[in-house]
Amino acid sequence: MSLLPKTLGYWRAELDSGRISSRDLTEQALDAAITSSEASSTFVAVHAATARATANAIDALRAAKVPLPPLAGIPISVKDLFDEAGQITRAGSRVLNGAAPATTDSVVVQRLRAAGAVVIGRTNMTEFAYSGLGLNPHYGTPRNPWDRATGRIPGGSSSGAAVSVTDGMAAAAIGTDTGGSVRIPSALCGLTGFKPTAQRVPTEGVLPLSFTLDSIGPLARSVACCAQLDAVLSARAGAALRPASLADRCIAVPRTLVFEGMDATVAAAFDAACRTLSAAGAHLVEIDMPEFAELGHINRLGGFIAAEAWAWHARLLQTGEAEYDPRVSVRIRRGAAMTAADYLTLLGDRRRWIAGVHQRLLDANSDTLLMPTVPVVAPPIALLQDSEELYGATNLLMLRNPTLINFLDGCALSLPCHKPGEAPVGLMLAGVHGQDERLLSLGAAVEVALARGT
């Protein structure tokens, strides 16, 4: 048996039935994480010894008929932002190579271990999580599983997280999302990704990009997988996920900004998805969202990310800037010019902006937005490496739609909506602050409808 493309529920049933052991499942993941074509650029550290020890312990408990937690014996990868005791948290950088190893696990890793997960290793990422493309000049860039011959971007910043799942190195991955870093690689690689409300999952022990916007979520094979992992990460385990009814459900499709620059492949997949949801009973209503067009101006000085990243990196940049990816350091340095007044203005603008978006949804009798996760399919890595101008423009395009929901302080799912064998395309469902369970339930219904429609 192979880890791809199976869900967490599938593996739990296989383990509980004895058809496979956690050790065998872990060996499959380790074999892929060490020997596959993308292995060296997907992981910055593989925990072979501890993964095997954990798997053996889980197998012994299962043989003794001890009740086990939900992820018992299942290999999961974590992004190189999460502290693990004894590991250096480098955030995909070289400048932190000399940092002291973490003395304790982050809360996220603690909760994964308590749930029985086998932490298979630390995944590569855009340096310091500051890009939506996934390129890393220090540790390499894992190629998107679609069209590997060309060599296309995996999306970022959780690049290794996505490829660890698509290539069977893990059954699911944990990433972070400050402006789309879970949803972008999920969309480009054909996975399901969930960005929860920002404060839903604790960020203690996670190297920050933006204290205001950072959120932590899973990349996996299904909405149910994401819901199960979110329950573990948020410590909000409750009733099993049940798909909502799509009958007469009003879903808002914003006309403003989100379709600009869209390629023909994404347009066709999105239109087909909309027809499928309408046929399933959903009421899709197009609305104007002028607030979306304002966000570029609101963030013209760099926004929360530049200001808060600069606060964290300023001293490190003074001594180690030569070790940074220059495409990252230049963006961090934008925050140096922001004043306290600029930051306070940004806080006020955000409150006004969120209130405006909420009112538009209320007027449309909806609490859910539907749009393409990103407007284009994954471009070739080589083109972006060779052109600063194209890199910058493509990065902004990839981040544009997802970052709307981070600024909204909302929650969002990206679901694959392409036909099998075609270029991966993501469909984004988004909800307002704190509506995570409702969104996951709706996402499960949308997933069923899309599967029936293909």
Secondary structure, 3 states (H helix, E strand, C coil): CCCCCCCHHHHHHHHHHCCCCHHHHHHHHHHHHHHCCCHHHHEEEECHHHHHHHHHHHHHHHHCCCCCCCCCCCEEEEECCECCCCCCCCCCCCCCCCCCCCCCCCHHHHHHHHCCCEEEEEECCCHHHCCCCCCCCCCCCCCCCCCCCCCECCCCCCHHHHHHHHCCCCCEEEEEECCCCCHHHHHHHCCEEEECCCCCCCCCCECCCCCCCCEEEEEECCHHHHHHHHHHHHCCCCCCCCCCCCCCCEEEEECCCCCCCCCHHHHHHHHHHHHHHHHCCCEEEEECCHHHHHHHHHCCCCHHHHHHHHHHHHHHHHHHHHHCCHHHHHHHHHHHHCCHHHHHHHHHHHHHHHHHHHHHHHHCCCCEEEEECCCCCCCEHHHHHHCHHHHHHHHHHHHHHHHHHHHHCCEEEEEECCCCCCCCCEEEEEECCCCHHHHHHHHHHHHHHHHHHC
